[in-house]
């Protein structure tokens, strides 16, 4: 049974508060709060990267947000009371003054909590790759510190650059010093997972890719992306709207682990609802001199739907330009990382039209209807940081970590943070994304579909602003060689590097 979930309604999460060498980094200094707890940052590095091109073209005016709740419809429960103090979306900020104290774990003192964040911005094949993650964690740490830190402890964050292939070096540097890693995401996270596991460094990442990392011990994600589960929301939408393409599909994937595993998950799940893949083409993640042979192979095979996994720029754009030159027409489905401002702006000629993007997050274009999205964009605009869907994922990861850390108070340990985060069985990041249960590592059976049209993203399913479509039939379970290599136990936790 398909249902629609609205995430712009209110305070459903208030109840949760009851109850190495070579890894380059930069450090975000501590910030003091003004008398009003204003969300601000004077991060020098963020200011240096400020650019109007980094800001999506969405309404900027002040708006009122829907504060009515439908969380208790059909029950005798009373609506939750308004929280005291500032909120992020419908989530009370976990940051504020307090008297937490003690050197309770590595990276924790009476006054400070040291965490790490990271991206692949130094990858030569796509400079600036996923920099929105480190821009976001930097901005949210500064905002949290302005509000008073975690019960008085200020947060310091070191921002690592894995450059795609230097993930192990990041963990080697972080392992002996960091309390935890928070809100990071590395395209080839499998390269560093053994190092992380051996040093037992916990993390709450924005996202994971490899099976070993997606099921790793001492790890919780705000919106789980396990290697043996997948939501078929966009696949079902394609089946309903483009039925003639389902039995003539193909994939294109880069020649490295992240995209190979994504491709294998699609090949293991989409056929469960009737998809047939005629051809699967591997390209060089560093780019191709000529994309024409790929286009002609797809055209000759009669492929009408292409699943492309990788990055929008420069590879996908170059591939689509070659398709246009060779009069090859199809529809294209891609992963959430294609929802980014640079991709949108690059399509001012429409060459990447008919690109459909799966998402579990409210789009930026709906900021006037979603307080959480508006709050995220407001924070990022104050620092000049780049915004993208991956940035919202980082924001949710940070808020999950901070919520759990606050609950631990003066007993702040890694074990406590993981336990508190796992105990939260309903999480939306304040209204940024579909409801999830982070502790069980299951993909939520919900989503929405966006279309790239010229230099704009357009919601196509479901049509109502601020909603997601959910259907239990969209939950696909499967095994791949990657999930088998991860050696999952009865709780689906990987023992690939612990046995």
C-alpha positions as CSV (number, residue, x, y, z in Angstrom):
1,X,0.0,0.0,0.0
2,X,1.5,3.3,-1.1
3,X,1.3,6.2,1.2
4,X,2.6,9.8,1.3
5,X,4.6,11.1,4.2
6,X,4.7,14.9,4.9
7,X,7.9,16.1,6.7
8,X,7.1,19.8,7.0
9,X,5.0,19.1,10.1
10,X,6.4,19.7,13.4
11,X,7.8,18.4,16.6
12,X,7.5,14.6,16.3
13,X,11.1,14.3,17.5
14,X,10.8,16.2,20.8
15,X,10.1,12.9,22.6
16,X,13.6,11.7,21.6
17,X,15.0,14.1,24.2
18,X,13.3,12.3,27.0
19,X,14.4,9.4,27.8
20,X,48.4,8.3,9.0
21,X,50.1,10.4,7.5
22,X,49.3,12.4,4.5
23,X,45.7,13.2,5.3
24,X,45.5,16.9,4.9
25,X,43.2,18.7,7.3
26,X,42.1,22.1,8.5
27,X,40.7,23.0,11.9
28,X,37.6,25.0,12.7
29,X,38.3,27.2,15.7
30,X,36.0,27.6,18.7
31,X,33.3,30.3,18.4
32,X,31.6,32.2,21.2
33,X,27.9,32.8,21.2
34,X,26.3,36.2,21.3
35,X,23.6,37.0,23.8
36,X,20.8,35.8,21.5
37,X,22.5,32.5,20.5
38,X,22.6,33.8,16.9
39,X,23.5,31.2,14.3
40,X,26.6,32.8,12.8
41,X,30.1,31.9,11.8
42,X,33.2,34.0,11.1
43,X,35.1,31.0,9.7
44,X,37.9,32.5,7.7
45,X,38.1,29.6,5.2
46,X,34.4,29.6,4.6
47,X,34.5,33.3,3.8
48,X,37.3,32.8,1.3
49,X,35.2,30.3,-0.7
50,X,32.1,32.4,-0.6
51,X,30.4,32.8,-4.0
52,X,26.9,33.5,-5.2
53,X,27.3,30.7,-7.7
54,X,27.3,28.2,-4.8
55,X,23.8,29.2,-3.7
56,X,20.8,27.5,-5.3
57,X,18.2,29.7,-7.0
58,X,15.5,29.3,-4.4
59,X,13.3,31.8,-2.6
60,X,15.2,33.9,-0.1
61,X,12.4,35.9,1.5
62,X,11.4,35.3,5.1
63,X,8.4,33.0,5.2
64,X,6.2,31.3,7.8
65,X,6.3,27.5,8.1
66,X,3.6,25.1,8.7
67,X,3.6,24.3,12.4
68,X,0.5,22.1,12.6
69,X,1.1,18.4,13.3
70,X,-0.4,15.3,11.7
71,X,1.8,13.0,13.7
72,X,-1.0,12.2,16.2
73,X,-3.9,11.9,13.8
74,X,-6.2,9.0,14.6
75,X,-4.8,8.6,18.2
76,X,-5.8,10.0,21.6
77,X,-2.3,11.4,22.1
78,X,-2.0,15.1,22.8
79,X,0.1,17.3,20.5
80,X,3.6,17.9,21.7
81,X,4.3,21.2,23.3
82,X,6.5,23.9,21.7
83,X,10.2,23.5,22.6
84,X,12.0,26.2,24.5
85,X,15.0,27.6,22.7
86,X,16.1,27.5,19.1
87,X,15.2,24.7,16.7
88,X,16.6,23.2,13.5
89,X,13.5,22.4,11.6
90,X,11.2,20.7,14.1
91,X,14.2,19.4,16.1
92,X,15.4,21.3,19.2
93,X,19.0,22.3,18.9
94,X,21.1,19.9,21.0
95,X,23.7,22.6,21.4
96,X,23.7,25.0,24.3
97,X,25.4,26.0,27.6
98,X,25.9,23.5,30.4
99,X,28.3,22.1,32.9
100,X,29.4,18.8,31.3
101,X,32.9,18.0,32.3
102,X,35.6,15.3,32.5
103,X,38.2,13.8,30.1
104,X,35.9,10.9,29.5
105,X,37.4,9.5,26.3
106,X,39.9,10.2,23.6
107,X,39.5,13.6,22.2
108,X,37.3,14.8,25.1
109,X,38.4,17.3,27.8
110,X,36.5,19.5,30.3
111,X,36.2,22.2,27.6
112,X,36.6,20.5,24.2
113,X,35.4,17.7,21.9
114,X,37.6,16.9,18.9
115,X,35.9,15.4,15.9
116,X,36.8,14.8,12.2
117,X,35.0,15.4,8.9
118,X,36.0,14.7,5.4
119,X,35.4,14.6,1.6
120,X,37.4,13.9,-1.6
121,X,37.8,17.6,-2.7
122,X,41.4,17.1,-3.8
123,X,40.7,14.3,-6.4
124,X,42.4,15.5,-9.6
125,X,39.6,14.0,-11.7
126,X,37.0,16.2,-10.1
127,X,38.5,19.0,-8.0
128,X,36.2,20.1,-5.2
129,X,34.4,16.7,-5.1
130,X,31.9,16.7,-2.3
131,X,33.4,19.7,-0.6
132,X,29.8,20.6,0.5
133,X,30.3,17.9,3.2
134,X,33.2,19.7,4.9
135,X,31.6,23.1,4.3
136,X,28.5,21.9,6.1
137,X,30.2,20.3,9.1
138,X,32.4,23.4,9.5
139,X,29.3,25.6,9.4
140,X,27.3,23.4,11.8
141,X,30.2,23.1,14.3
142,X,30.5,26.9,14.3
143,X,26.7,27.3,14.8
144,X,26.7,24.8,17.6
145,X,29.6,26.5,19.3
146,X,27.8,29.8,19.0
147,X,24.9,28.3,20.8
148,X,27.1,27.1,23.7
149,X,28.6,23.8,22.4
150,X,27.5,20.4,23.7
151,X,26.5,21.3,27.3
152,X,29.3,23.8,27.4
153,X,32.0,21.8,25.7
154,X,33.1,23.5,22.5
155,X,33.6,21.4,19.4
156,X,36.8,21.4,17.2
157,X,36.7,19.7,13.8
158,X,39.5,18.7,11.5
159,X,38.5,18.5,7.9
160,X,40.2,15.7,5.9
161,X,40.7,15.3,2.2
162,X,40.9,11.7,1.1
163,X,41.3,12.6,-2.6
164,X,39.3,9.4,-3.3
165,X,42.3,7.0,-3.0
166,X,43.9,8.2,0.3
167,X,41.1,7.1,2.7
168,X,43.4,4.9,4.7
169,X,45.8,7.8,5.3
170,X,42.8,9.8,6.7
171,X,42.0,7.1,9.2
172,X,45.6,6.6,10.2
173,X,45.8,10.3,11.1
174,X,42.4,10.4,12.8
175,X,42.6,7.2,14.8
176,X,44.9,8.2,17.6
177,X,43.4,11.6,18.1
178,X,39.7,12.0,17.2
179,X,36.8,11.3,19.5
180,X,34.7,10.3,16.4
181,X,34.4,11.1,12.7
182,X,31.1,12.9,11.9
183,X,29.3,13.7,8.7
184,X,32.1,12.5,6.4
185,X,31.7,10.5,3.2
186,X,34.4,9.0,1.0
187,X,33.8,7.7,-2.5
188,X,36.1,4.7,-2.0
189,X,35.5,4.2,1.7
190,X,36.3,0.5,1.3
191,X,39.9,1.4,0.9
192,X,40.1,2.6,4.4
193,X,37.6,0.5,6.3
194,X,40.2,-2.1,7.5
195,X,42.3,0.7,9.0
196,X,39.3,2.2,10.7
197,X,38.1,-1.1,12.1
198,X,41.5,-2.1,13.4
199,X,41.8,1.1,15.4
200,X,38.1,0.9,16.4
201,X,37.3,4.6,15.5
202,X,33.5,5.1,15.6
203,X,31.8,7.4,13.2
204,X,28.4,8.7,12.1
205,X,29.0,9.3,8.4
206,X,26.8,11.3,6.0
207,X,26.8,8.2,3.8
208,X,28.7,5.0,2.9
209,X,29.3,3.1,-0.3
210,X,31.2,-0.2,0.1
211,X,29.5,-3.2,1.8
212,X,32.2,-3.3,4.4
213,X,31.7,0.3,5.4
214,X,27.9,0.3,5.1
215,X,27.7,-2.6,7.6
216,X,30.8,-1.7,9.6
217,X,31.1,-2.0,13.3
218,X,30.9,1.2,15.4
219,X,29.0,3.0,12.7
220,X,25.5,4.5,12.4
221,X,24.1,6.5,9.5
222,X,21.2,8.9,9.7
223,X,19.6,7.4,6.5
224,X,21.0,3.9,6.2
225,X,22.4,2.7,2.9
226,X,23.1,-1.0,3.5
227,X,24.7,-3.2,0.8
228,X,21.9,-5.8,1.0
229,X,18.9,-3.5,0.8
230,X,17.6,-0.9,-1.6
231,X,14.5,1.2,-2.1
232,X,12.8,0.7,-5.4
233,X,11.0,4.0,-5.3
234,X,12.5,5.4,-8.5
235,X,12.5,2.0,-10.3
236,X,8.7,1.7,-9.5
237,X,8.1,5.2,-10.8
238,X,9.9,4.4,-14.1
239,X,8.0,1.2,-14.4
240,X,4.7,3.1,-14.1
241,X,5.6,6.1,-16.3
242,X,8.0,4.6,-18.9
243,X,7.0,0.9,-19.0
244,X,8.5,0.4,-22.5
245,X,12.0,1.1,-21.1
246,X,12.0,-1.4,-18.3
247,X,12.9,-4.4,-20.5
248,X,15.5,-2.5,-22.5
249,X,17.8,-1.0,-19.8
250,X,21.5,-0.6,-19.4
251,X,24.0,0.6,-16.9
252,X,27.1,2.8,-17.0
253,X,29.5,2.7,-14.1
254,X,33.1,3.9,-13.3
255,X,36.0,1.5,-12.9
256,X,36.3,1.7,-9.1
257,X,34.6,0.1,-6.2
258,X,32.0,2.7,-5.3
259,X,30.3,2.8,-8.7
260,X,30.7,-1.0,-9.2
261,X,28.9,-1.7,-6.0
262,X,26.1,0.7,-6.8
263,X,25.7,-0.9,-10.2
264,X,25.6,-4.4,-8.7
265,X,22.9,-3.3,-6.2
266,X,20.8,-2.1,-9.1
267,X,21.3,-5.3,-11.0
268,X,20.4,-7.3,-7.9
269,X,17.2,-5.4,-7.1
270,X,15.6,-3.8,-10.1
271,X,14.9,-7.2,-11.8
272,X,12.7,-8.1,-8.9
273,X,10.0,-5.8,-10.4
274,X,10.7,-6.7,-14.0
275,X,13.7,-4.7,-15.2
276,X,15.9,-6.4,-17.8
277,X,19.5,-5.1,-18.4
278,X,20.8,-5.7,-21.9
279,X,24.3,-4.1,-21.5
280,X,26.6,-2.9,-18.7
281,X,29.4,-0.5,-19.7
282,X,32.4,0.4,-17.6
283,X,34.1,3.7,-18.1
284,X,37.3,5.3,-16.7
285,X,36.4,7.3,-13.6
286,X,39.2,9.8,-14.6
287,X,37.3,10.5,-17.8
288,X,37.2,9.2,-21.4
289,X,38.8,10.8,-24.4
290,X,35.8,9.9,-26.5
291,X,32.4,8.8,-25.1
292,X,31.0,8.0,-28.6
293,X,31.7,4.2,-28.4
294,X,29.6,4.0,-25.2
295,X,26.8,5.9,-26.9
296,X,26.9,3.7,-30.0
297,X,26.9,0.5,-27.9
298,X,23.8,1.6,-26.1
299,X,22.1,2.8,-29.3
300,X,22.9,-0.5,-31.1
301,X,21.6,-2.5,-28.2
302,X,18.3,-0.6,-28.3
303,X,18.6,0.6,-24.7
304,X,15.8,3.0,-23.7
305,X,16.7,3.5,-20.0
306,X,20.3,4.0,-18.7
307,X,21.3,3.9,-15.0
308,X,24.4,6.0,-14.7
309,X,26.5,5.9,-11.5
310,X,29.4,8.3,-10.9
311,X,29.5,12.1,-10.9
312,X,27.5,14.6,-12.8
313,X,30.6,16.6,-13.7
314,X,32.5,16.1,-15.8
315,X,31.8,12.5,-16.9
316,X,28.0,12.4,-17.1
317,X,27.8,15.7,-18.9
318,X,30.5,14.7,-21.4
319,X,28.6,11.4,-22.0
320,X,25.3,13.1,-22.5
321,X,26.9,15.6,-24.9
322,X,28.2,12.7,-27.0
323,X,24.7,11.1,-26.9
324,X,23.2,14.4,-28.2
325,X,25.7,14.5,-31.1
326,X,24.9,10.9,-32.1
327,X,21.1,11.4,-31.8
328,X,20.7,8.8,-29.0
329,X,17.6,9.3,-26.9
330,X,16.8,7.5,-23.7
331,X,15.7,8.3,-20.1
332,X,18.4,8.3,-17.4
333,X,18.2,7.5,-13.7
334,X,21.0,8.6,-11.4
335,X,22.0,8.6,-7.7
336,X,21.2,11.4,-5.2
337,X,24.7,13.0,-5.6
338,X,23.5,14.4,-8.9
339,X,21.4,16.9,-7.0
340,X,23.9,19.7,-6.7
341,X,24.1,23.3,-7.8
342,X,27.1,22.8,-10.1
343,X,25.2,20.1,-12.0
344,X,22.1,22.2,-12.3
345,X,24.0,25.2,-13.6
346,X,25.9,23.1,-16.1
347,X,22.7,22.1,-17.8
348,X,21.8,25.5,-19.1
349,X,21.9,24.1,-22.6
350,X,19.5,21.2,-21.7
351,X,21.9,18.5,-22.8
352,X,21.3,16.5,-19.6
353,X,17.5,16.8,-19.7
354,X,15.5,13.6,-19.0
355,X,17.8,12.9,-16.0
356,X,15.8,11.5,-13.1
357,X,17.2,11.6,-9.6
358,X,16.2,9.5,-6.7
359,X,16.2,11.3,-3.3
360,X,15.2,10.9,0.3
361,X,15.6,14.6,1.1
362,X,13.3,17.6,0.7
363,X,14.7,19.6,-2.2
364,X,16.1,23.2,-1.8
365,X,13.4,24.5,-4.1
366,X,10.9,23.9,-1.3
367,X,12.6,25.9,1.4
368,X,9.6,28.2,1.8
369,X,7.6,25.1,2.9
370,X,10.2,23.3,5.0
371,X,11.8,25.0,8.0
372,X,14.5,22.4,8.1
373,X,15.6,23.1,4.6
374,X,15.4,26.8,5.1
375,X,17.5,26.5,8.3
376,X,20.1,24.5,6.5
377,X,20.3,27.0,3.7
378,X,20.4,30.0,6.1
379,X,23.3,28.5,8.0
380,X,25.2,27.8,4.8
381,X,24.5,31.2,3.3
382,X,25.9,32.8,6.5
383,X,29.3,31.1,5.8
384,X,29.3,31.1,2.0
385,X,29.7,27.3,1.9
386,X,28.7,25.2,-1.0
387,X,25.3,23.5,-0.7
388,X,24.2,20.1,-2.1
389,X,22.1,17.1,-1.1
390,X,25.3,15.6,0.4
391,X,25.5,18.6,2.6
392,X,22.1,18.0,4.0
393,X,23.1,14.4,4.6
394,X,26.1,15.8,6.6
395,X,23.8,18.2,8.5
396,X,21.5,15.2,9.5
397,X,24.6,13.2,10.6
398,X,25.9,16.1,12.7
399,X,22.5,16.7,14.4
400,X,22.2,12.9,15.1
401,X,25.7,12.9,16.6
402,X,25.1,16.1,18.7
403,X,21.7,14.8,19.9
404,X,23.4,11.6,21.2
405,X,26.4,13.4,22.6
406,X,24.1,15.8,24.6
407,X,22.3,12.8,26.1
408,X,25.6,11.4,27.3
409,X,26.4,14.7,29.2
410,X,29.4,14.2,31.6
411,X,29.5,10.5,30.7
412,X,30.5,11.3,27.1
413,X,32.1,8.2,25.6
414,X,32.1,6.8,22.1
415,X,30.1,3.8,23.4
416,X,27.5,6.1,24.9
417,X,27.1,8.1,21.7
418,X,26.6,5.0,19.6
419,X,24.1,3.6,22.1
420,X,22.1,6.8,22.3
421,X,22.1,7.2,18.5
422,X,21.0,3.6,18.0
423,X,18.1,4.1,20.5
424,X,16.6,6.8,18.3
425,X,14.1,4.8,16.2
426,X,12.5,7.8,14.4
427,X,14.8,10.3,12.8
428,X,14.2,12.9,10.0
429,X,17.0,15.3,10.8
430,X,14.5,17.9,11.9
431,X,12.4,17.4,8.7
432,X,15.2,17.2,6.1
433,X,14.5,13.6,5.0
434,X,12.3,10.5,5.1
435,X,11.7,8.9,8.5
436,X,14.5,6.4,9.3
437,X,15.5,4.1,12.1
438,X,19.3,4.6,12.1
439,X,20.1,1.8,14.6
440,X,18.6,-1.0,12.5
441,X,20.5,-0.2,9.2
442,X,17.5,-0.7,7.0
443,X,16.8,1.4,3.9
444,X,13.5,3.4,4.4
445,X,10.9,2.4,1.8
446,X,10.3,6.0,0.9
447,X,11.5,8.5,-1.6
448,X,10.8,11.2,-4.2
449,X,11.9,11.7,-7.8
450,X,13.4,14.9,-9.3
451,X,13.9,15.7,-13.0
452,X,16.7,17.9,-14.3
453,X,15.1,20.3,-16.7
454,X,17.5,23.0,-18.2
455,X,19.1,24.7,-15.2
456,X,16.3,23.6,-12.7
457,X,15.3,20.6,-10.6
458,X,11.6,19.8,-10.9
459,X,9.7,17.5,-8.5
460,X,7.9,14.8,-10.5
461,X,6.9,12.3,-7.9
462,X,5.0,12.6,-5.6
463,X,3.7,16.0,-6.8
464,X,2.8,17.5,-3.4
465,X,5.4,19.8,-2.0
466,X,7.1,18.5,1.2
467,X,6.0,14.9,0.8
468,X,7.6,11.5,0.1
469,X,5.9,8.4,-1.3
470,X,6.3,5.3,0.8
471,X,5.5,1.7,-0.1
472,X,6.6,-1.4,1.8
473,X,6.7,-3.2,-1.6
474,X,9.7,-1.0,-2.5
475,X,11.9,-2.6,0.0
476,X,14.2,-5.0,-1.9
477,X,16.5,-7.5,-0.2
478,X,19.3,-9.3,-1.9
479,X,22.9,-10.5,-1.7
480,X,25.8,-9.6,-3.9
481,X,29.4,-10.7,-3.9
482,X,30.2,-7.5,-1.9
483,X,27.7,-8.3,0.9
484,X,29.1,-11.8,1.0
485,X,32.7,-10.5,1.2
486,X,31.6,-8.3,4.1
487,X,30.8,-11.4,6.2
488,X,27.6,-10.1,7.8
489,X,26.6,-11.6,11.2
490,X,23.0,-12.2,12.4
491,X,22.7,-8.4,13.0
492,X,24.0,-7.7,9.5
493,X,27.2,-6.2,11.0
494,X,30.4,-6.8,8.9
495,X,33.1,-9.0,10.3
496,X,35.3,-8.7,7.2
497,X,38.1,-7.1,9.1
498,X,37.4,-8.4,12.6
499,X,37.5,-12.2,12.1
